[in-house]
C-alpha cells in the first residue's frame, strides 16, 4: 500500500476490535454445546497456557479418549486376530466393527469400499503406487499416465519415483487447467483402449486450505475434465483426504473416488502411526501385489512358486499382523468426536468460523504507516466453508513491505507458547505458486544451503517458505485472540491501524453468512410410549387349538407320535428365552426372534461366551402394546418399543457390526436401554435392533439345496430345533458319567435350556432328526438346513450364568467327537399371512433319501 494512502487507515485499540462480540457479529456457529468452555477445560486441560495452532500437522486428543481406551484394554483381553481363540475372535470382531465405523463416517458401505489399514497416509499412497496396474506403451495402446495436481503433498508427487522406471508418463497439472481445458461433454468410452491412468488431487490443500471441487472425481472418471478428456483409456481418481478429513465431512456416495488415503492422527490426535486406504471394490480387482506377508495368502507353497491371495481385499494388502490395539482405539476416537462435537458438519462450521475471523483481522491489519502487516496466500477471501478449510497461510511483512522470515516468527511465537507450523509443508508446488519461486530458484536455494525443513527462511531477501496456522474442533476464540495479539505486539509498528474499507467488506460478505446456514437440521423423533409398569407380557400358559401347553400322554393317546412340545423365542440374542405356546411366524422366522443384540462399548456383539450374565436378562414381548420388556433380578423393568426407533444421536444411530462372520446393519435403541444394560452387565453396552432395511441372507445349507433365506440376528438359520428323545438320552449319559462324582445331574428342563432351541419336538428315536430333510409342523413346511455344531456356550447354566463343562464333554464322548445337537430349519411356505406355530401341533418328517 503506498504511503500516501496511509491516511485512509484508522488507528484503533486492537483489543476493542478483537473481541468475542465482534466474532459473533460475523459468525454464528461457535462451539457445539452450551458448556463448550467446560468441555475444553475438562478434556484439554493440558493445553492451559498453550495456543496450539498446528492442527493440520496433528490435532489434539481429548483426555476422555485415552481414559476410555485404557479402560477398554484393561477390561478386555485382545489376542492376535490371526488366531481363532476367544481373545483373538474378540479382536477380529472389534477390528471389523471399526472398519464399518470408518466407512459409515465417509457415508459408504462395505459393499462399495474396503478399508485397508496402513501406517499412515504416506504408506497408503505408496501402496497404490506399487499395486496400480501401470502399463508401458505398446504398439497399439499408449502408456499409462500418472497425473497429479501441482498443489499436492510430497507423498503424492513421490508416486513418480515408482512410475518413472515403468515407462509411465508423469504429467503435473495446474489447478487452473482442470476446468479451463475441459470438454463440454463426457468423452465416449473407447473399448479398444483399456490403458489405466491415475489422477491424484487433494480434497483440501495442506498449504492454503483451498478445497478443490469434489466434483472432479466423477468429472475425471467420465473423461470430461482435463487431463482425462485428452487421453483415451480408463481413468481412476485418487482423492487425498488427509487434510480435508480433519475438519470436513466427506461423502463417498456422492463422490466415489477410487482411492482415498488419510491418517487418523489428523482426525483424532490419537492413535498415531495409523492410517487407511479406502478402495472401491470395483477397482480393487485391478490392483497387483508382488510381496505377500502373513495373513494375505489363501494358500502358498514354500518349495514351489505357488501363491493364491486371500479373497478379502483388505486382508490381501495388510501384510502381517495389523496394529490392532491402535485400531481398537479408533472406536473411542469416533465416540469422543461425536460426543464432544455432534459430527463433522458442526466441526466444519466451528473451525471455518475461527479461520475466517483470523483471516479478516490479519488481512486488514496495517502498520502505523498504512503498510499491510501480512501477505496472505489464499485463492479466496474465506467466504464459504465448502471452498476453504480451517488453514491460514501467510508471511508477515515489516513497515517497509519486506518479508519477515518465517523462522523469526516461529521463534517468537514459541516464546509466547504459540505453536504454529513454518516452511513449505511438504507441498513444493503450492509453495512455488504462492511465493513466486521458480524451478531455478529451488535449485539455487539448494546450492545456497537451503533444504526442506531447515531454518533458512530467506535467500537474497526472498522467502523460501511461510507460516501456517490451522484450527481443530477444540480450538477456541481465545486461540485466535492470542495469536492476533501476538502479531500486534511483536510485528506491528504502532499505532496499530486497520484497513477499515476491507474489513467492512469482509464483514458484509453475505456469501459467508449464507453458507453458515448449511448446518444440517437435526431431526428429532418422539420418545417411545412406555407402557404402564403394571402391564406385563403374559407368561401364563395359553390354551391353544391343540389343547394347551404341555401335551404328553394325551397327545400320544390321540395318535400323535410326534408333536411340538415347546416354543421359545429369544428376542435379544444370547439373552434368556421367552417361552410361549402360540406365536406368529414372520419372514425371518418366529416373529421378533433374535431381532436385537447387545454390543459392548466398541460395538462388538456380545454373546454368552464373552458375557455369560446375558442369560440372566429376561426379555419379553408384549404384542398388544408393541413393547419389548427388559427384566433382570435387582433391576427395574424397562420397556423398548418394537417399532423402529433411534434417538437423534449421530454416534449411536444406524451402524454396522459383524456377527457370526456376517455384516449386519442395526439401529440403536436409545440411552435408557443402554444405561440399563451397562448397569446390569458392569460394562458399557448398547441395545441394537436389526435394521428393517437390511437383508441378511443365509449361507448354511446351500450344499443341501436350501434356497437363500433372509435371517434375523440368528447364528445360522431361521429356526433351531431339538428332539426331546435326544435330550433324554444325553441326560442319561451325563448322569451315568457323573455317578462317581459329586456333581448334581442336570435336570431335563435345564438341559433343554442349555441348547437354546426355538422348537422342541417329541421325537420317537434319539437323533433321528439328523437324517431328516423336510418336516411339517402344523401347516407350516420346513426344510432342514443342516446340523447344529455345538461349542462351550452350552456349558453356561442359564439360571445362574456360571460356566460348566457339561453337557459338552458328555456330548463329545457319546458322539465320539461329533459335537452336533439339533438341526437348523428354514420355512418353505407359510399357510396364509397369519401363520402361527402352536404347542401340540403335529410333526411329520421326511428322511434324507439313502
C-alpha positions in Angstrom: 0.0 0.0 0.0 1.5 3.4 -1.0 2.4 5.6 2.0 0.3 8.4 0.7 -2.8 6.2 1.3 -2.0 5.7 5.0 -4.4 8.4 6.0 -7.3 6.2 4.8 -6.4 3.7 7.6 -7.8 4.2 11.0 -5.9 4.0 14.2 -7.6 1.9 16.9 -7.4 0.0 20.1 -6.9 -3.5 18.7 -8.1 -5.1 22.0 -11.5 -3.4 21.4 -11.7 -4.8 17.9 -10.6 -8.4 18.6 -13.5 -9.4 20.9 -15.8 -12.3 21.1 -18.7 -10.0 20.5 -17.1 -8.9 17.2 -16.6 -12.5 16.3 -20.3 -13.3 16.9 -21.3 -10.4 14.6 -19.7 -12.2 11.6 -20.1 -15.9 12.5 -22.9 -17.6 14.5 -21.6 -21.2 14.7 -19.2 -21.4 17.6 -18.7 -24.5 19.7 -21.1 -27.4 19.9 -22.8 -27.2 23.3 -23.6 -24.5 25.8 -20.8 -25.9 28.0 -18.1 -25.7 25.3 -15.8 -23.9 27.7 -16.2 -26.5 30.4 -15.6 -29.3 27.8 -12.3 -27.6 26.8 -11.2 -27.2 30.4 -12.1 -30.8 31.2 -10.9 -32.6 28.1 -7.9 -30.4 27.1 -6.6 -29.1 30.5 -3.0 -29.9 29.4 -3.2 -27.1 26.9 -3.7 -24.4 29.5 -1.3 -21.6 28.7 -0.7 -23.0 25.2 -2.1 -21.7 22.0 -2.0 -24.7 19.7 -2.4 -23.7 16.0 -0.9 -26.7 14.2 -4.0 -28.9 13.8 -3.2 -29.5 10.1 0.0 -31.1 11.4 -1.6 -33.2 14.1 -4.7 -32.4 16.1 -5.2 -32.9 19.8 -6.9 -35.8 21.5 -9.4 -35.4 24.4 -8.4 -36.9 27.7 -11.6 -39.0 27.9 -10.5 -40.8 24.7 -7.3 -42.1 26.4 -9.2 -42.9 29.6 -11.8 -44.9 27.7 -9.2 -46.7 25.7 -7.2 -47.6 28.8 -10.3 -48.9 30.5 -11.1 -51.0 27.4 -7.7 -52.7 27.1 -7.7 -53.1 30.9 -11.0 -54.8 30.9 -10.6 -57.0 27.8 -8.0 -59.4 26.5 -7.2 -58.8 22.9 -5.3 -61.5 21.1 -3.7 -61.7 17.6 -6.6 -61.5 15.1 -5.0 -64.3 13.0 -5.7 -66.8 15.7 -9.2 -68.3 16.5 -9.2 -68.4 20.3 -11.8 -66.2 22.2 -9.5 -63.3 22.7 -8.5 -63.3 19.1 -12.1 -63.5 17.9 -12.8 -60.5 20.1 -10.0 -58.6 18.4 -11.2 -59.7 15.0 -14.8 -58.7 15.6 -13.8 -55.3 17.1 -11.5 -54.5 14.2 -14.2 -55.4 11.7 -16.6 -53.1 13.6 -14.0 -50.3 13.3 -13.9 -50.8 9.6 -17.6 -50.3 9.4 -17.5 -47.2 11.5 -14.8 -45.7 9.2 -17.0 -46.4 6.1 -20.0 -45.0 7.9 -18.1 -41.9 8.7 -17.5 -41.4 5.0 -21.1 -42.3 4.1 -20.4 -45.5 2.3 -20.7 -49.3 3.0 -18.6 -52.4 2.7 -20.5 -53.2 -0.5 -18.8 -50.3 -2.1 -15.4 -49.9 -0.4 -12.8 -51.8 1.6 -10.7 -50.4 4.4 -7.0 -51.3 4.2 -5.2 -50.3 7.4 -1.7 -48.8 6.9 0.9 -47.0 9.0 -0.4 -43.6 7.7 -1.4 -41.7 4.6 2.0 -41.9 3.0 2.1 -45.7 3.4 -1.4 -45.8 1.8 -0.1 -43.7 -1.2 2.9 -46.0 -1.5 0.6 -49.0 -1.6 -1.3 -47.5 -4.5 1.9 -46.6 -6.3 3.2 -50.2 -6.0 0.0 -52.0 -6.9 -1.7 -49.9 -9.5 -1.7 -51.7 -12.9 0.7 -49.3 -14.7 1.2 -50.2 -18.4 4.2 -49.2 -20.6 3.4 -48.2 -24.2 2.7 -50.8 -26.7 2.3 -50.9 -30.5 -1.5 -50.5 -30.1 -2.0 -48.6 -26.8 -0.4 -45.7 -25.1 1.4 -45.9 -21.8 -0.4 -45.3 -18.5 -0.3 -41.7 -17.2 0.3 -40.6 -13.7 -1.3 -37.2 -13.4 -1.3 -35.1 -10.3 -2.2 -31.6 -9.3 0.8 -29.4 -8.6 -0.8 -28.5 -5.3 -0.2 -31.9 -3.9 1.7 -33.3 -0.9 5.2 -34.7 -1.4 3.9 -38.2 -0.7 1.6 -37.9 -3.8 4.2 -36.5 -6.1 6.5 -39.2 -4.9 4.5 -41.8 -6.8 6.5 -40.5 -9.7 9.5 -42.4 -8.3 7.8 -45.7 -8.9 6.2 -44.9 -12.3 9.3 -43.3 -13.9 11.0 -46.7 -14.0 8.0 -48.3 -15.7 7.7 -46.2 -18.8 4.7 -44.4 -17.4 4.1 -40.7 -18.4 4.1 -38.3 -15.4 2.0 -35.2 -16.0 1.8 -32.3 -13.5 -1.5 -30.4 -13.8 -2.0 -26.8 -12.5 -5.3 -26.2 -10.7 -6.5 -23.8 -13.5 -6.1 -26.4 -16.2 -8.6 -28.9 -14.9 -11.6 -26.9 -15.8 -10.1 -24.5 -18.3 -9.1 -27.3 -20.7 -12.2 -29.4 -20.0 -14.6 -30.6 -22.8 -18.2 -29.7 -22.8 -19.4 -33.3 -22.7 -18.0 -36.5 -21.4 -15.9 -38.4 -23.8 -17.2 -41.6 -25.3 -15.7 -44.8 -23.9 -13.1 -46.4 -26.1 -13.5 -50.1 -25.5 -10.4 -50.8 -27.6 -8.2 -48.8 -25.3 -8.2 -50.1 -21.7 -5.0 -48.5 -20.5 -5.4 -47.5 -16.9 -4.5 -43.9 -15.9 -4.4 -42.3 -12.4 -5.2 -38.8 -11.5 -4.4 -37.6 -8.0 -5.5 -34.5 -6.2 -6.1 -33.3 -2.7 -9.7 -32.6 -1.4 -8.0 -29.8 0.5 -4.7 -28.2 0.1 -2.5 -28.7 3.1 -0.7 -25.4 2.2 -3.5 -22.9 1.7 -6.6 -24.8 2.9 -8.2 -24.4 -0.5 -10.9 -27.1 -1.1 -10.9 -28.4 -4.6 -14.2 -29.4 -6.1 -15.2 -33.0 -5.2 -17.0 -33.0 -8.5 -13.6 -33.6 -10.1 -13.9 -37.2 -9.1 -16.8 -38.0 -11.5 -15.5 -35.5 -14.0 -12.2 -37.2 -14.4 -13.7 -40.7 -14.3 -16.1 -39.7 -17.1 -13.2 -38.1 -19.1 -14.9 -34.7 -19.1 -12.2 -32.8 -17.3 -8.6 -32.3 -18.2 -6.3 -34.3 -18.5 -8.7 -37.3 -18.8 -10.6 -35.6 -21.7 -7.5 -35.6 -23.8 -6.5 -39.3 -23.3 -8.3 -42.5 -24.1 -8.3 -45.3 -21.6 -9.8 -46.0 -18.1 -9.3 -43.1 -15.7 -9.1 -43.6 -11.9 -9.1 -41.0 -9.2 -7.0 -40.9 -6.0 -8.5 -38.3 -3.6 -6.0 -37.4 -0.9 -8.2 -36.7 2.1 -5.5 -36.3 4.8 -6.0 -32.6 5.2 -9.7 -32.5 4.3 -10.9 -35.2 6.6 -9.6 -33.5 9.8 -12.4 -30.8 9.8 -14.8 -31.6 6.9 -17.4 -34.3 6.1 -16.6 -36.4 3.0 -19.5 -38.2 1.3 -18.1 -41.1 -0.9 -21.6 -42.0 -2.0 -21.7 -38.6 -3.8 -18.0 -38.6 -4.8 -16.9 -42.2 -5.3 -13.1 -41.8 -5.7 -11.3 -45.0 -6.4 -8.7 -44.5 -3.7 -8.9 -42.4 -0.6 -5.9 -42.3 1.7 -5.8 -40.5 5.1 -4.2 -40.6 8.6 -6.2 -40.9 11.8 -4.0 -38.7 13.9 -5.0 -35.7 11.8 -8.6 -36.5 12.6 -8.5 -37.5 16.2 -5.0 -36.8 17.6 -4.8 -40.5 18.7 -3.8 -43.0 17.8 -0.7 -42.0 15.8 1.1 -44.3 13.3 -2.1 -45.5 11.8 -3.9 -44.6 8.6 -6.1 -46.2 6.0 -6.6 -46.6 2.3 -10.3 -46.8 1.2 -10.5 -48.6 -2.1 -13.6 -49.0 -4.3 -14.3 -52.7 -4.5 -14.8 -52.4 -8.3 -11.3 -51.0 -8.6 -9.6 -53.3 -6.2 -9.7 -56.3 -8.5 -7.2 -54.4 -10.8 -4.6 -54.0 -8.2 -1.5 -56.1 -8.4 0.7 -57.2 -5.5 4.1 -58.8 -5.6 5.1 -59.3 -1.9 2.9 -61.4 0.3 3.2 -61.4 4.0 1.4 -63.2 6.9 -2.3 -63.2 6.7 -2.5 -62.3 3.0 -2.5 -65.8 1.4 -5.3 -68.3 0.8 -2.6 -70.8 0.0 1.0 -70.9 -1.0 3.9 -73.4 -1.3 7.4 -73.0 0.2 9.0 -75.3 -2.3 7.3 -74.1 -5.4 6.3 -70.8 -6.9 2.6 -71.1 -6.0 0.6 -68.4 -4.2 -3.1 -67.7 -4.1 -4.1 -64.4 -2.4 -6.9 -64.3 0.1 -10.2 -63.1 -1.5 -10.7 -60.5 1.2 -9.4 -57.3 -0.3 -8.4 -55.7 3.0 -6.6 -58.7 4.3 -4.8 -59.2 1.0 -3.0 -55.9 1.4 -2.4 -55.9 5.2 0.9 -57.7 5.4 1.5 -59.3 8.8 -0.4 -58.6 11.9 -2.1 -55.2 11.9 -1.7 -52.7 14.7 -4.9 -54.0 16.3 -4.8 -52.1 19.6 -4.4 -48.8 17.7 -7.3 -49.8 15.5 -9.4 -50.6 18.6 -8.5 -47.2 20.0 -10.4 -45.7 16.9 -13.6 -46.8 18.5 -13.1 -44.4 21.3 -11.8 -41.8 18.9 -15.1 -41.8 17.0 -17.1 -41.9 20.2 -15.2 -38.9 21.6 -15.6 -36.9 18.3 -19.3 -37.4 18.2 -19.9 -36.9 21.9 -18.0 -33.7 22.0 -19.0 -32.2 18.6 -22.1 -33.9 17.3 -20.5 -34.6 13.9 -18.2 -33.3 11.1 -20.8 -30.8 9.8 -20.5 -28.9 13.1 -16.8 -29.2 13.2 -16.5 -27.7 9.8 -18.6 -24.7 10.7 -16.8 -24.1 14.0 -13.3 -24.3 12.6 -14.1 -22.3 9.5 -15.5 -19.5 11.6 -12.3 -19.2 13.6 -10.1 -19.3 10.5 -12.4 -16.8 8.7 -12.3 -14.3 11.6 -8.5 -14.6 11.9 -8.2 -14.0 8.1 -10.5 -11.0 8.3 -8.4 -9.2 11.0 -5.0 -10.3 9.9 -5.6 -9.3 6.2 -7.0 -5.9 7.4 -4.2 -5.2 9.9 -1.8 -2.4 9.0 1.3 -0.8 10.4 1.2 2.8 11.6 2.3 4.0 8.1 -0.5 2.1 6.4 1.5 -0.9 5.1 -0.3 -4.2 5.4 1.1 -6.5 8.1 0.6 -9.8 6.3 0.9 -11.2 2.9 -1.8 -14.0 2.9 -1.6 -16.9 0.5 -5.1 -17.9 -0.4 -7.3 -18.2 -3.5 -10.4 -17.0 -1.6 -11.4 -14.4 1.0 -12.8 -17.2 3.2 -16.3 -16.7 2.0 -17.6 -20.3 2.3 -16.6 -23.5 4.2 -17.3 -25.5 1.1 -14.4 -23.9 -0.7 -12.0 -23.0 2.1 -10.7 -25.0 5.1 -9.5 -24.0 8.5 -6.0 -23.2 7.3 -4.5 -19.7 7.1 -1.1 -19.4 5.3 0.9 -16.2 5.3 4.1 -14.3 5.7 4.4 -11.2 7.9 5.9 -8.0 6.5 7.5 -5.1 8.2 6.5 -1.5 7.8 8.7 -1.2 4.6 7.0 -4.2 2.9 9.8 -6.6 3.4 9.1 -10.2 4.4 9.8 -11.2 7.9 11.5 -14.6 7.8 9.2 -17.5 9.0 12.0 -18.7 11.3 11.9 -15.5 13.2 8.1 -15.7 13.6 8.3 -19.2 14.8 10.9 -18.4 17.4 9.0 -15.5 18.8 5.8 -17.5 18.7 7.4 -20.2 20.8 8.3 -17.5 23.5 4.5 -16.8 23.7 3.8 -20.5 23.8 2.0 -20.3 20.4 2.5 -23.4 18.3 2.5 -22.8 14.5 4.0 -24.5 11.5 6.5 -23.0 9.2 8.3 -23.9 5.9 6.8 -25.3 2.7 4.7 -28.0 4.5 5.8 -30.8 2.1 4.0 -29.1 -0.7 6.6 -27.6 -3.1 4.1 -27.0 -5.9 1.8 -24.7 -3.8 4.8 -23.0 -2.2 6.3 -22.2 -5.6 3.0 -20.9 -6.8 2.1 -18.6 -4.0 5.6 -17.4 -3.2 6.7 -17.0 -6.8 9.6 -19.4 -6.5 10.8 -20.7 -9.9 12.3 -24.1 -10.6 15.7 -22.5 -10.9 15.1 -20.7 -7.6 14.6 -24.1 -5.9 17.8 -25.4 -7.3 19.7 -22.2 -6.5 18.4 -22.2 -2.9 19.7 -25.8 -2.5 23.1 -24.7 -3.7 22.9 -21.8 -1.2 22.4 -24.5 1.6 18.7 -24.4 2.0 17.0 -27.8 2.2 13.4 -28.8 3.1 12.7 -28.4 6.8 15.6 -26.2 7.8 15.6 -22.6 9.2 16.9 -20.8 6.2 13.8 -18.7 5.6 15.2 -16.0 3.3 17.6 -16.3 0.4 18.5 -12.9 -1.1 15.7 -11.3 0.8 13.1 -13.7 -0.8 11.1 -16.1 1.3 11.7 -19.9 1.0 8.6 -20.7 2.9 5.8 -19.3 5.0 3.8 -19.5 8.3 0.7 -21.6 8.7 -1.9 -21.6 11.4 -4.7 -24.2 11.4 -7.6 -24.9 13.7 -9.1 -28.1 15.1 -12.5 -28.9 16.6 -11.3 -28.0 20.1 -9.8 -24.6 19.0 -11.3 -21.6 20.8 -11.8 -17.9 20.1 -9.1 -17.4 22.7 -6.6 -19.1 20.4 -7.5 -16.5 17.6 -7.2 -13.7 20.1 -3.9 -14.8 21.5 -2.4 -15.2 18.0 -3.6 -11.8 16.7 -2.4 -10.1 19.9 1.0 -11.7 19.4 1.3 -10.4 15.9 0.3 -6.9 17.0 2.7 -6.9 19.9 5.7 -8.3 18.1 5.4 -7.3 14.5 3.2 -4.2 14.0 4.7 -0.7 14.0 2.5 1.4 16.3 0.0 2.9 16.2 -2.0 -0.1 15.0 -4.1 0.6 12.0 -6.8 -1.3 10.1 -7.9 -1.2 6.5 -11.5 -0.4 7.5 -12.8 -0.5 4.0 -11.6 -4.0 3.5 -12.7 -5.1 7.0 -16.2 -3.7 6.4 -16.4 -5.5 3.0 -15.4 -8.8 4.5 -17.8 -8.4 7.4 -20.7 -7.7 5.0 -19.9 -10.6 2.8 -23.4 -12.2 2.6 -22.0 -15.3 1.0 -20.3 -16.4 4.2 -23.4 -15.7 6.2 -25.5 -17.7 3.9 -23.0 -20.6 4.0 -23.3 -20.6 7.7 -26.8 -21.8 7.4 -25.6 -25.1 5.9 -25.7 -26.7 9.3 -28.0 -29.8 9.0 -31.2 -29.7 10.9 -31.3 -32.4 13.5 -34.3 -34.5 13.2 -35.9 -35.5 16.4 -38.1 -38.5 16.9 -40.7 -38.6 19.6 -39.9 -40.7 22.6 -41.5 -44.2 22.8 -44.7 -44.5 24.6 -43.8 -46.5 27.7 -46.4 -48.9 28.9 -47.7 -48.8 32.4 -45.5 -50.6 34.8 -48.5 -52.8 35.7 -48.6 -54.1 32.1 -46.5 -57.2 31.7 -46.1 -59.7 29.0 -48.1 -62.7 30.0 -46.1 -65.7 30.9 -49.2 -67.8 31.8 -49.8 -70.9 29.7 -52.1 -70.0 26.9 -54.6 -72.7 25.7 -54.2 -73.2 22.0 -56.1 -75.1 19.3 -54.1 -78.2 20.0 -55.2 -78.4 23.7 -52.7 -76.5 25.8 -49.0 -76.0 26.6 -48.0 -79.4 28.0 -49.2 -82.2 25.8 -47.7 -85.5 26.6 -49.6 -88.7 27.2 -52.9 -87.1 26.0 -51.4 -86.2 22.6 -49.9 -89.6 22.2 -53.1 -91.3 23.0 -54.7 -89.4 20.2 -52.2 -90.9 17.8 -49.7 -88.0 17.6 -46.4 -89.8 17.7 -44.5 -86.6 17.0 -45.6 -83.2 18.1 -44.3 -79.8 19.1 -43.8 -79.6 22.9 -42.2 -76.2 23.4 -41.7 -72.9 21.6 -39.0 -70.5 22.7 -38.2 -67.1 21.3 -35.1 -65.2 22.1 -35.9 -61.5 21.4 -32.3 -60.4 22.4 -29.5 -62.6 21.0 -27.8 -64.6 23.9 -30.3 -63.4 26.5 -32.8 -65.6 28.2 -35.6 -67.4 26.4 -39.2 -66.3 26.3 -41.4 -69.4 26.3 -44.8 -69.2 24.5 -47.5 -71.6 23.4 -48.7 -69.8 20.3 -46.5 -67.4 18.2 -46.7 -65.8 14.8 -44.3 -66.7 12.1 -42.7 -63.9 10.2 -40.5 -63.7 7.1 -37.3 -64.2 9.2 -38.6 -66.9 11.4 -40.5 -66.6 14.7 -41.7 -63.0 14.9 -39.1 -60.9 16.8 -36.8 -63.9 17.4 -33.2 -62.6 17.8 -34.3 -59.2 16.5 -32.0 -57.4 18.9 -28.4 -57.8 20.2 -26.3 -56.3 22.9 -23.0 -54.7 21.8 -20.1 -53.7 24.0 -18.5 -50.2 24.1 -16.7 -51.0 20.8 -19.9 -52.0 19.1 -19.0 -55.7 19.1 -21.8 -58.2 19.6 -21.8 -59.8 23.0 -22.7 -63.5 23.5 -22.6 -65.8 26.4 -19.1 -67.0 25.6 -17.9 -63.4 26.3 -20.6 -62.3 28.8 -22.4 -65.3 30.4 -24.5 -62.9 32.5 -26.6 -62.2 29.4 -28.6 -65.3 30.2 -29.9 -63.5 33.4 -31.6 -60.8 31.3 -35.2 -61.9 30.6 -36.7 -60.1 27.6 -40.4 -60.4 27.0 -42.5 -59.4 24.0 -45.9 -57.8 24.7 -47.6 -57.7 21.3 -50.7 -55.7 22.3 -48.6 -52.7 23.1 -45.8 -53.4 20.7 -43.3 -53.4 23.5 -40.1 -55.3 24.5 -39.7 -55.5 28.2 -36.2 -55.9 29.8 -36.2 -57.7 33.2 -33.4 -58.8 35.5 -33.0 -59.5 39.2 -32.4 -56.3 41.1 -33.3 -54.1 38.2 -36.4 -52.1 37.4 -38.2 -53.3 34.4 -37.9 -51.0 31.4 -39.7 -51.1 28.0 -38.4 -50.6 24.5 -40.8 -50.1 21.6 -40.9 -52.8 18.9 -41.2 -50.3 16.2 -38.1 -48.9 14.6 -36.8 -46.2 16.9 -33.5 -44.4 17.2 -32.6 -41.4 19.3 -31.2 -38.5 17.3 -27.7 -39.3 18.3 -25.2 -39.4 15.4 -22.8 -41.6 17.4 -25.4 -44.3 18.1 -27.8 -44.2 15.1 -27.7 -46.6 12.2 -24.5 -48.6 12.3 -22.9 -51.7 11.1 -21.5 -54.6 13.0 -20.1 -58.0 12.4 -21.8 -61.1 13.8 -21.0 -64.7 13.0 -18.8 -63.5 10.2 -21.7 -61.6 8.6 -22.1 -57.9 8.2 -25.3 -56.6 9.8 -26.9 -53.2 9.9 -28.6 -52.2 13.1 -30.5 -49.3 14.7 -29.7 -48.1 18.2 -32.5 -48.4 20.8 -31.6 -45.3 22.9 -29.8 -44.3 26.0 -32.3 -45.7 28.5 -31.8 -49.3 27.4 -28.0 -48.7 27.1 -27.8 -47.4 30.7 -29.9 -50.3 31.9 -27.7 -52.9 30.2 -24.5 -51.2 31.2 -25.5 -51.1 34.8 -26.5 -54.7 34.9 -23.5 -56.1 33.0 -21.0 -53.8 34.6 -19.5 -52.5 31.3 -20.5 -50.0 28.6 -23.2 -51.6 26.4 -25.9 -50.7 24.0 -29.0 -52.4 22.6 -29.2 -52.6 18.9 -32.1 -53.8 16.7 -31.6 -55.2 13.2 -32.4 -52.6 10.7 -35.6 -53.3 8.7 -33.9 -52.1 5.6 -31.1 -54.6 5.8 -31.4 -58.1 4.3 -29.0 -60.8 5.6 -29.1 -64.0 3.6 -28.4 -67.4 5.0 -25.1 -69.1 3.9 -25.6 -72.5 5.5 -27.4 -75.3 3.7 -26.6 -74.4 0.1 -25.0 -77.8 -0.4 -28.3 -79.3 0.6 -30.2 -77.3 -2.0 -31.6 -74.9 0.6 -32.6 -71.7 -1.1 -31.2 -68.3 0.1 -33.3 -67.3 3.1 -33.5 -63.9 4.9 -32.3 -64.1 8.5 -32.6 -62.1 11.7 -29.6 -62.0 14.1 -29.5 -65.7 14.5 -26.3 -67.6 14.0 -27.0 -69.9 11.1 -30.7 -70.3 10.1 -34.2 -69.2 10.9 -35.0 -71.9 13.4 -33.1 -74.3 15.7 -35.0 -77.5 16.6 -34.1 -80.2 19.1 -35.6 -83.6 19.8 -36.8 -84.4 23.3 -35.8 -88.0 22.8 -32.2 -86.9 22.1 -32.2 -84.7 25.2 -33.4 -87.7 27.3 -30.7 -89.9 26.0 -28.0 -87.3 26.6 -29.2 -86.7 30.1 -29.0 -90.4 30.9 -25.4 -90.4 29.6 -24.4 -87.4 31.6 -25.9 -89.0 34.8 -24.0 -92.2 34.2 -20.8 -90.3 33.8 -21.4 -88.3 37.0 -22.4 -91.2 39.2 -18.9 -91.4 40.7 -18.6 -87.6 41.2 -20.3 -85.1 43.5 -21.8 -83.2 40.6 -25.6 -82.7 40.6 -27.1 -84.3 37.5 -28.6 -81.8 35.0 -32.4 -81.6 35.2 -34.1 -82.3 31.8 -35.6 -78.8 31.6 -32.2 -77.2 32.4 -30.6 -79.3 29.8 -33.1 -78.2 27.2 -32.4 -74.6 28.1 -28.7 -75.1 27.5 -29.3 -75.9 23.8 -31.3 -72.6 23.3 -33.6 -74.1 20.6 -36.7 -72.4 19.2 -38.6 -75.6 18.8 -38.7 -78.8 20.8 -40.4 -81.8 19.4 -41.3 -85.2 20.9 -39.4 -87.5 18.5 -39.6 -91.3 18.7 -35.9 -92.1 18.5 -32.9 -90.2 19.7 -31.0 -88.3 17.0 -33.4 -89.3 14.3 -33.6 -85.7 13.3 -30.1 -85.8 12.0 -31.4 -87.7 9.0 -34.4 -85.6 8.2 -34.6 -83.5 5.1 -38.1 -81.9 5.5 -40.8 -81.7 8.1 -44.2 -80.2 8.6 -45.3 -78.6 11.9 -49.0 -77.9 11.9 -49.5 -76.3 8.5 -46.0 -74.9 8.2 -43.5 -76.6 5.9 -39.8 -76.6 6.8 -36.6 -77.7 5.2 -33.6 -79.0 7.2 -30.6 -76.7 6.5 -28.0 -78.8 8.5 -26.9 -79.9 11.9 -26.1 -77.5 14.7 -22.4 -77.7 15.8 -22.1 -77.0 19.5 -19.4 -75.1 21.4 -18.6 -74.2 25.0 -21.7 -71.9 25.1 -23.9 -74.8 26.0 -21.9 -75.1 29.3 -23.4 -71.8 30.6 -26.0 -72.5 33.3 -29.0 -70.5 32.0 -30.2 -69.9 35.6 -27.0 -68.6 37.1 -24.7 -67.6 34.3 -22.0 -70.0 35.7 -19.8 -71.7 33.1 -19.5 -75.5 33.3 -18.0 -78.3 31.2 -21.3 -80.2 30.7 -23.0 -81.1 28.6 -20.2 -80.5 26.0 -18.0 -83.2 27.5 -20.7 -85.9 27.6 -22.0 -84.9 24.1 -18.5 -85.2 22.6 -17.9 -88.5 24.4 -21.2 -90.0 23.4 -21.0 -88.9 19.8 -17.3 -89.7 19.5 -16.1 -86.1 18.9 -19.0 -85.1 16.7 -20.5 -82.3 18.8 -23.7 -81.6 16.9 -27.0 -81.5 18.6 -30.2 -80.3 16.9 -30.9 -79.2 13.4 -31.4 -75.9 11.6 -34.7 -75.3 9.8 -36.0 -72.8 7.3 -39.6 -72.4 6.5 -40.6 -73.2 2.9 -44.1 -72.0 2.8 -46.5 -70.2 5.1 -50.2 -71.1 5.3 -51.5 -67.6 4.8 -50.2 -64.3 6.0 -51.1 -65.1 9.6 -49.2 -68.3 10.0 -48.8 -69.4 13.6 -46.9 -72.2 15.4 -48.6 -73.7 18.4 -47.6 -76.2 21.1 -49.2 -79.5 20.4 -49.1 -79.2 16.7 -48.4 -82.5 14.9 -45.0 -83.0 13.3 -44.5 -85.1 10.2 -40.9 -85.7 9.0 -39.3 -86.9 5.8 -35.9 -88.6 5.9 -33.0 -87.9 3.6 -33.1 -90.5 0.7 -30.3 -93.1 1.1 
